[in-house]
Amino acid sequence: MKVDGDIAGFVLPFAAGVTAGVLSAHFHEPVSSGMIMTASLLPPLYLTHPSRRRLDGRITIIIIAISAFLCGMVTGITGSHISVSGISGLAESKAILLGKSMQEAIDSIPFTSDGTGAIIKALLTGERSDIPPYVAEAFRASGASHILALSGLHLGIIYGIIRRILTPIGNSSAALRIQSCIVILSCGIYTMATGAGPSIARAFLFILLGETSALSGRSRSTGTILMGAMLIQLTVSPESIRSAGFQLSYAAMAGIAYLYPRIRNLWPGAEKDGIIGWIWNSASMSIACQVTTGPIAWLWFRTFPQHFLLTNLLAIPLAGIIIPVSLSTLILNTFGICPDIMIKATEALVNMLSAALEIISTM
């Protein structure tokens, strides 16, 4: 926890500085990034001075926080002026073409309902424009809109599928390194293919940092990875801090990192209590995420899902089944060997999800 606290002591002021810098640049206020950059160098220079040994620990923390805030302001101001589209370059262009090819391949699957393909397209590629209005409203009213927006949930499921496929490689040091490289490369390509939005980019950074930490034997606590991912993402793309997806994604992970363990531990040994324990753990995570994301969602959308607990207990497990089944159907259909029973099973699962959410939305 001390490591988490030390990292947070720099990253959170840095994020606040990025916010101030981005807003300052956005409103064209007369702020000199050169002056701020010079000022940001003074606190660390002061900390290296011989008199630093006489400083109180709390003063040192304050100086570091000020320095982080000023560095964040410089990043926010300069990033707002020089930032370009995050999707550029030959490799990324190829990845985007792959994403469009996936969408076309999904459209070619002979589902009986257009809504089925539209939902699967949203779940696998993030493209939601084809979803019928009544389906989109059911997802929104039931509090399941996050299921359709590509995020850590989706990339986490993809990550799990790839990990399971790579299991036969073995558990030796060399095999683990090979697995990590394949996982990072595959998830990176998928992230770019789906547009590399702030939420899924955060999820990819979690995978990248988690795999790197595991291979190097370093700490891989959720809190440490959360702060590291935020620092990297804001440095590379400071404007993303103004995105609802960025804010909700990091707020949800903060709830999982810091609130979820405390809520879960209100029932000691719940993980050993079978289905009841699973329900408690799932409910604990849902409550933790709602506590941290609820205020942000209200500020952005002026809505608060009353039945979020029931929705997440039903929708997330179903999404965890639908995504790998849909991927299997997509791959088999692309090669022309997908049996009708597979297509019907996929459609039945999607219809089950839609029907459940429609019922919840009318409660």
N, C-alpha and C positions, 0 to 999 in steps of 0.2 A: 504493500500500500504506500510506503514511503516513496518508492520509485514513481508510482502513479501521481502522487502529490507533487513531486518535484517537476515532473513533465507538465502537469496541469498548470503549475505556477508560471511556466513560460508560455504554453500554448494558448491558454485562455486570454491573457492580456494581448497576445499576438493577434488572436481572432478579433478581439475588441478593436485593436488598432486597424486591422484590415477593414472592418466595418466602417470605422470613422474615415479611413482613406478613400474607400469606394464611394461613400456618400458625399464626401468633400469633392471628389472629382466629378461625381454625377451632377452636383448642383453648381459646379464651376466656381467654387469659392476660391479666393486668392490665397492658396496654400502653396508654399514652396517646398517641393519634395527634397531639394538640395539642402535647405535649412534643416528639415526634419531628419534627413539622413545624417547630417553632421551632428545634430543633437543626439541621435540614437547611439553614436559612438562614444559619447561622453560617459554614460554610466558604466559600461564595461571597462573603459580606461581607468575610471576612478576605482573600480574594484581591484585592479592590478596594482594600485599605488600601495606603498608600504604601510600607509595609515589604515588600510583596509583591515589589518589585524585587530584594530581597536574597535571595529564596527560591531554593533549588536547584530545577532542573526536575523532579527526581524527587519532591520534596516537594509541588510543585504538582499533579503527577499523583495523588499519594496523597490530597490534599485534595479534588480533584475526584471521585475514586472514592468517598470517604467521603460526600460530598454526594449523589452519585448513589444510593448504597446507602440513605441515609436518605430520599430522595425516593421511592425504590421501596417502602420500608416503609410510608410514608404512603399511597401508592397502593394497596398490597396490603390494608392495614387498612380504609381507607375504602371501597374498591371491594368488599370482602367484605361490608360492612354495607349498602351502598346499591344493589348491583348487582341488576338485574332481568333477565328474559329478554332475550337479544339479538335475539329475533325479535318485534318490535312495530311498531306504526304501520301506516297504511293501505297504503303502498307495499309494505312487507314482507309484509303479509297477502295482498295480491294476488299477490305473487311465490310465496308458499307454495301458494296455490290453483293457480298455474301448475304448480308441481311435482307436485301431486296429479293435475292433469289429464294431465301427461306419463305418470305411472304408469298411469292408467286407459287412456290411448291405447296404451301398450306392451302392456297386458293384452289389448287388442282385436286385436292382430296375430295372425293364425292360424298360430302355430308348431305343429309336431307334438309338441314336447316342452315341458312346463311349465317345465323347468329352463332352457330357452333364454331365455324371457321374464324369468325371475327374475334371471338373470345380467345381461341387458341393462338391467333395471330398476336393478340395483345399480351398473352402470357409468355410467348416465346420470343417475340421481337419488339414489343413495346408499341406497336402500331395499333391505335385505338379508333381510328377514324371510321371504320366500317361497323362498329358496334351499334346495334339498333338503339334508339333513344330510350325505350322502355327498359332495356337490359342495363344500360348505363345508369339509369335512374334507380333501379333496384340495387345495384352495387353501391351507389352513393348513399341512398337512404338507409341501407343496412350497415353502413360503415365499412364496406369492403372495397372501396375504391383503390386502396393500396395494393390489392391483389392484382389489379390490372396494370398498375404502374411498376415498371421494372425496378427492382430494388434488391436488397440483400437476400430477401426470401427466394427470389428466382435464381440469382447467381449461386446462392447457397445450395439449392437443390441441384443445379448443374454441377457444382463442385463435388457434391456427394456422389453423383452418377459417375463422373470421371474418376474419382478416387476408387470407387468400387470396381470399375472396369480395369484399373491399373493394379488391383490387388495381386494378380498372379505374378507380377514382376518380382515380388518378394519384399523382405524387410531389411536387407543388408544396407549398409551405409550408401553404397553405390546405387542400389535400387531406389532408396528413398530420395536421393538427389535427382535421379532420372524422373521419378514420379513428380517431384516438386516442379521441375522444369516443364514437364508436359502440362501439369495442372495450371501453372502460371501462364504459359503460352496459350493454352486453350481458352482459359477464362479471359485473358487479355483480348484475344481475337473476338470472342463473343461480346465483350464489353464494347469494342469498337464497332462491331457489326450492328449492334442495337442502338448506336448513337452516342454512347459514352456520356449519358446524362449524369448530373451530379450524384444521384442516389446510387446508380449502379457503379459509377466510378469509385464512390466510397467503398462499396462492397468489394470491388477488385483490389483496392489498396489494402483492405483487411486481409484478403487472401494472400497478397504479395508479402505483406509484413508478417503474417502468421507463418507462412511457409519459410520465409527467410529466418525468422526467429527460431523455428523448430530445428532447422538445419544447423544453425550456429549455436544452439544450446542456450539462447538468451530467453529472458522473460517474455511470455506470450499471453499475459493477462489481457482481458478484454479492454480494461481501462487504458493500459499502455498502448495497445494497438489503436484504440480510438483516438488518443491524442496524437500519435504519430501520423495516422492517416489524415487527420484534420490539418496538421501542420503542412504536410506535403501538398494536399489538395488546394489549400489556400495560397500556398506559395506559387503553385503552377497556374491556378485559375482563381484569383481573388474575387472576381465578379460572381463566382458561384455562390458566395455567401448570401446574395440577394435572392437566391432561388428557394422556392418553397420545398422542393425535393431535397436540397442540401440540408436545410434547417430541420425538416421532419426526420430525415434519415439519421442525422447525428443525434437528434433528441431521442429518437427511439433506441439507438445504441447506448446512449447515456443511461436510459432507463434500465436496459438489460444489464449494463455493467455495474450500476451502483444501487438501483432499487430492487431489481429482481431477486438477488440473493437474500436480501433482508425479508422480503415478502414471502419467498419460498420457505425460509427457515422458521416462519411462524408455525409451520407444521413439521417438526423434526422427523426425519426418516421417511418423508412422503415419497421419495423416489423408490422406496421398497414396497409401496402399497399397491402395486399393480395398476389397474385402470383408474382407481380413485386417485392414486398418486400422480398419474399422468395428467388427469383433469386438473388437479391442484397446481401442478407445475405449469401447465399451459395457461391456466387462469392467472397465475402469479405473473407470468411474463406479459400477458395481455394487459393486466392492470398497470404494471410498471411502465409499459410503453405508452399507455393512454395518459398516465399522469404527466409524462414529459412531453408528449406530442399534442395533447388536448388543447392547451392554451395557444400553441402555434397554429394548429388547424383552425381554431376559432378566429384568430386574427386574420388568417388568409381567406377562409371560406365561410365564416360565420355559421358554422354547423358543429354539432357535437353528437356523435352516434350514441343513442341511448342503449342500444342492444349490442355494443361492441364486444362484450364478453361472449355472448352466444354466437355472434357472427364469427369471431376468431376461432372459437372451439370447433366450428363446423367448416369454415372456409379454408383455413390454413391446412388442415390435414387433407382435405379434398384437393387443394392446389398441389400439395406434395405428391399426390397420386396422379393427377391430371397431367402435370408437366412431363414426367418421364414417360408416361403412356403416350402422350401426344408426340413426343420426340421419336419414340419407337415407330408410331404410325407414320410420321412424316418421313423417316428414313426408309422404311419398308415401301411406302407408296412411291417414293422417288425412284426406287429400283424396280418398281412394278411388281412387287411380290407381297403386297400387303393384303391379307385375307379380309373378307368383308366383316367377319366377326370382330376383328380388331378395330375397324372403323366404327362399327356400331357400338362397341364397348366404350370407345373414346367419346362418342357423341352422348352416350348414356351418362357418363360421368360429368360431362359439361352441363347437360340438362339437369342433372341432380343438383349441381352447384347453383345454377340459375334459379331453379325452383325453390331451393332452400332460402336463397337471398330474397326472392320475391315475397315469400311468406314472412320473413323477418321484417322486411321493409314496410309491411302493412300492419304490423303489430302495434 
